[in-house]
């Protein structure tokens, strides 16, 4: 293990590395998790993040023998806080997180860079598959990958969740949105050098947070499948799940010969890495429905500014004229309201503009994605969705996008992954020619973030899981 002075950087580097590099490092490591020119930059980035983390207060005990009780106390505290939340909802309080359906969908996009590399920080430890001390951590990674079952692979589940609501094309997100994902990928790239930090990061990430429970509850209320989040509630449990395995990993890998105190200090600093970047609560709080709608319409304005006829005039101007220059969308929306094409705070179906957008016979059918339509629908509906206490009044109609049942989703995912795939067939032929050690190495290559959710990665995960036992 390296001495702590390896984390030192020249003055000024921390600012450079945290304000413009996270997204680039994220994309580079996702494309080449085990090599490429990003290795040195990823290490420098990780060192800068650890220096930032060292300044953050933490409640993690530095005595390894205290970790079990600390973890259990954390879990019980989260359960108590969630019970308080449920009691408040039962008493008539509104949702704490999501003001409307599009708010929840925007949240799913905002946290996607982290969710789409779920478990990545442990990838670099697969090389230790022959060392029993690493078994709890390897099992955690394999369970994040669903043991090769696409219906349980966390990244596949999240990809399908985004796609089901037309959210798979992410908006332009800030560098901070990619910071946690970049940290995870950098830890995977330098896992052996920063082993205590990987263990500490895992310890923090696998604790059950309150926001996960509330998110799952409110997504279900909004008719959005919460399975990705409820799955983490169950697998991260403090009794036998990832939270317990995370504590056991600290104990198993505590050095018998060496500086145990330094080891625990580095574990604690890895734990604090979880506090960096834009977190879930910040993503939730940053949403503003009208701003999101205007941003969406401004992006589409570029493509629609010359395709409308001059037959219809809104506020004395043609649609093409409204769309000709940037910055006119707010005034255009006000004009649509004034001429009653949009009837705010009423059932959207009463608005002429919505009827142009929604339905198979709508003149603008296909112009807006399901998520974009949801933004428009929620903005038009406004107060119509709420009663005096601010509690959503559920509509009798459903979003027009067909929602698969859980059974259909599972069947579709498995059929895609287990069908005849050229990459899978090539892998099977290749493995027949490799001896045991090289075979395991080849499987590990295909279990990398960015690959393991593909059919060939799922097949590699199934074979690796079977060999590990």
N, C-alpha and C positions, 0 to 999 in steps of 0.2 A: 504494500500500500504506500502511496506517496506521502511525504511529509506535507504538513499544512501549508508550507511556504510555496508549494507548487501552485497555489491558488492566487498568488500575488500577481497583479497586472501593473503595467506602467500607468502613471496618473492619466486620467481622462479616458481610458479605454472603456470603462464601464458605461459611460454615457453613450458612446458610439455604438457599442454592441447591443444596447437595449432599446435604441431608438431608430431602428431601420434595418435590423438584420434578422429579426425573428422569423418573418415570413419567408425570406430567402433561405435561411438555414432549414426551416421546416420543409420547404419544397425540395431542396437539394437532398436532404437526408431521406425523405420519403421516396425519392427516385433512386438513390444509391445508399441504402442504410449501412452497408458494410465497407464502403470504399469511396473513391472519388476525391476530388480536390477539396471537399468541404470538411475533411477530417480536422485539420488544424483550426479552422475557423469555428467549427462546432465545439472544440475543446476550449477555445478562448471564450466563446459565448457562455459555455457552461460555467467556467471559472468566474466570469463576471456576474452571473446569476447567483452563484454561491456567495460571492462577496456582498451582494445586495441582501440575500436571505439572512446573512449573519447579523444584520442590524435589526431584524424583526424579533420582538419578544415571543417567547414560546412557553407553553405549559408542559412540554414533554419532559418526563423525568429522565435524569441521566443515569439512574440506577436501573440496569436491565431487569433486576428482580422486581421492580415496581411497575413494569410496563403492563403486565396482565391486569392488575387492579385498576390502573389508569385507563386502559382501553375499555374495561367493563363500566367504569364510572361515566366515561364519555357516552357510551351507548345508552345507558340508563337516563342520562341527562337529555339526550336527543329525544328519547321516547317520551319523557315528561313534557318537553316543549311541544312535541307533536300532539300530544293529548290536549294541551292547552289550546293549540291551533284548532283542533277538531271541535272542541267545546265552543270556541268563538264562532265557528261556522254554523254550528247547530243553533246557536243563539241568534243567528240572522246576520252576522257580519259578512261583508262581501269577500270575494277572493282576495288573497293577499298579494299574489304575483301578477296575474294576467287579467287585464281589463276587458279583453275580448279575444276572440279566436285568432285574429291576425297578430295580436300581441304575442300569443303563445308560439305561433309559427315563426315569427321574427326571432324569438328566443332560440328556437331550434336551429335556426341558421347562425345566430351569433355565437353559439357554443360549439358549432359543428367542427371547427378546426381541431378542437381537443377531442371530441367524441369520435372522430374518424381515425384517430390513432390510439384508441383505447387499449391500454395495457402495454404500450410500446416501450416504456421504460425498462421492462423486464426482458426484452428480446435479446439483449446482449449476454444474458446469463445462460442461454440454451446450450452454449458450448460446454457447460459444466453438468451435462446430463448424467454423467457417470458418478457424480459426487452426491451422496445421499443428503448432505447438509443443504443442498440447494433445492431439494424436492418440494418443500412448500411454495417456494417462489416459482418453480417451473409449473407446478399444478395451477397456480394462480394465472400464469400466462396462458396455459392451455385452456383454462376455463373461460378466459376472456375471448379466446378464439373458438369457443364452443366445441373443443375437442374435434374440430373439423366438421361439425354439423352446421350447415348454413343457417338453420333456424335458431341456433344458439350463439352464433358468432356475433359479438357485439357490434362490430363495424358493419356487417351485413344488415343487421337489424336497424341500425341507424340510417344506413343508406336507403333502405326500403321506407323508413318513416319519412325521410325528406322527400323521396320520390312520390309517395302517396299523396302529398299535398302540394306538388309542384314547387318544392323548395330546394331542389338539388343543385340549381345554379346559384351559388352563393353570391351575395352582393359584395361590393368592395369593402372589406373589413380592415380595421386598423391593425398595425403591427402587434398591438397588445392582445388582440384576439388570437394571435398565433403563438404568443409567448409560451403558454403552458405546453402546447403541442411540441414546440421547438425544444423546450427543456426535456420533455419525455424522450424525444428522438435523440437528443444529444447524450442523455444518460445511457441510452441503448448503445450508442456508438462507442462510448468510453466506459462501458460497464465495469471492466476489470480494474481500471485505474481509479474509478470513483465508486467502488463497491459499497462502502459504508453509506455514501450519499444515495445510491440506488435503493438500498435497504430502508433508509430513512424516508425517502420519497414514497416508497411503497407503503410504509407504515401510515403516513399521513393520508394518502389517496384512498386507501381501503377502509378508512373509518367511515361510518355511516353519518352523512351530514343531514341536517334538518331540511335543507333546500331540496334534497332529492325526494323526500317524502311528500313535501308540499307540492312540488312540481308534478309528481305522479298523480296526486289527488286532483289537482286543478286541470291537468290535461284530460283526465277521464271526464270531468264535468263538461268540458268543451268538445267532447266527442272526438278527441285525438288519442290514438292508441298510446297508452303509457307504458307499454311492455318493456321498452328499453330501460326505463327508470325503475319499474317494479322489479325487473330482473336484478338490478344492482342492489336494491333493498334486500333481496333474499341472499344473494351470493356474498354480500359484504357483512353478513351477520356476525355478531361478536361471539357466538357460541362455537360454531364449527366452520364459519365462512372465511372470506379473505381477510377480515380484520384479525381473526385469531391466527391465521397462517402468517400474517405480517409480523405479529409479535413473536411467533415461534421462529421465524427466520432470523430475527435479531439474536435470539438466544443461541440458535444453531451455529451462526457464523461469527459469534463473538470470539476474538482471538484468544486461544489458550496460552500462546506465547507471544508477547508483544504488548503494546500500550492499549489496554482495554478502555481507559478513560478517553484517550484520543479517538478511538473507534466510536465511542458513544457520542462524543462531541460532534463528530462528522455525521453520524446518524441523525442527530438532532438538527444539523444544518440542512441535510437532505430533506428532512421532514418540513422545514420552513420554506423550502422551494415551492410548496403547494400554495403559498400565499401570494406569489408573484403573478403579474399579468392581470387581465380583465376577468373577474370571476362572474359566476352565474348571476349573483344579485345585481352587479353593475350592469350586465347585459339587460336584465329585466327592467331596471330603473331608467335606462337610457331610451326606452321606446316612447315615441310620441306619434300617435296615430296619424294626425294630419301631416306632420313632417314626413313620415314614411310614405304616405300616399303621394305627396308632392314630389318626393325624390323619385318614386317609381314612375310617375307620369312624365317627369323631366327626362328620365332615361329613354322612355318610349317616344318622346316628342321628336327626337332626331329622325326616327324612322317613319313617323306619320305626318310630317309637316307638309308633304306635297302630294298626299294620296287621297285627300278628301275632296269631294265635289264642292263647287261654290253655290250649290242650290240652297243650302241652309245657312242662315246667319244667326249668331248668338251675340247679343249685345251690340249689334250693328257690324260685326266682323265675321268673316268666314272662319271655319275651323282651321284651315291652312294658315290664315293670318294670325290666329291665336298661337299656333304652334311654330311660327316662323322664327321667333327669337327666344333665347333662354330667359327664364325668370318671369314668364307670363302665366304660368300654371295657376298660382293662387288667384289672380284676377279672373282667369277663365272659369275656375270653379265657382267663384262668386257670381259670375254672369250666368252660369248654368242654374244656380239657385234662384237668381232673380227672375229668370224666365220660366221657372218651375219645371225645368227639365230634370232637376234634382230636387227632391222634397226631403230635406234633412229632418232627422228625428222621426221618421215614419217608416213603415214597412218598405224596404227597398223596391219591392215589386210595384209600388205605386209611382215610382220614378221612371220617366220615359228613358232617361239615359241608361238606367240599369237594365231595362228591357232590351236595349240595343246590344247589351253585353252578355246577358244571361240567356241560356236556352239554345237548343240545336238550331232554331230558326232565326236566332238573333243576327242582325246585320253585321255585328262585330264579333261574331263567334270565332273563338280561337285567337283573338288579338291579345287577350290577357291570360296568363297562367292561372291555375287554381289559387295560388297564394296571392297574386295580384288582384284577382277578383274578390278574395276575402278582405283585403285591405279596403277596396272600394265599397264593398257591402257593409262592412262594419262602420266605415265613416259616414255613409248615408244614413244608416240606421241610428247611430248616435244614441240619444236618450231613449229611443223606442225600445232598445234592448234592456232597459233597466226600469225598475219601479222606484218608488220614493226612497227605499232604503239602499239603493245601489246594487241590489241583487239581480243577476241576469234572469230575465224571463225567457225560458227556452222556447225556441220557435217550433212550430209544428212541422216545418219542412226541413230537409237536410241539405247539406252542401251537395251540389250536383255531381261532384266527383265520386265515382263508385268506390266504396270502401270494402276491401276484402275482409272476409271473416278471418279469425286467427288461423283456423284450419286451412283455408285457402292460401293464406300467405305462407304458411309453413310448407304446404305441398308445392307451391310455385317455386319457393327458394330451393327446396331439395331437388326438384326436377331440373332446375337450371344448373345446379352444381354437380349433380350426379349423372347428367346426360353424357352423351358422347362428346367429349371435348378434346380437340387435337393436342392441347398442352398436357392434359392428363394422360392421354395415350402415349405421348412422347416420354413423359416422366416414368411411366410404368416400364417402358422398354429400357430406358436409361438405367433404372435402378437394378435391373437384373444383371447388369454388367459390373456393378460396384460392390466391393467388400463392405463389411459392417461399418467401419469407422467412416469411410468415404460416403457411404449411403446416408448415415445420420447427418453428416455435414451438408450433403446436398438437400436433404429435407429442411434443415435449419435455414438454408438460403431462401427457400420458398415460403418460410413462415414469417418473413420480415413484414413490418408495417408497409402497407401499400401493395402487398402481394397476397397475404394470407386470406383475404376476403374473396379472391378469385378462385375459380374451380380448381386450378392446379395447387394453389395455396391450401385450400381446404383438404384436398387429397393428401398433401404433404403432412398436414397437421394430424389427420387421422392415422397415417402410418407412423408418425413420430410418437403419438400418444400410445399406440399399440405396442411399440418397441420399448417405450419407457416403463410401461406396466403400471 
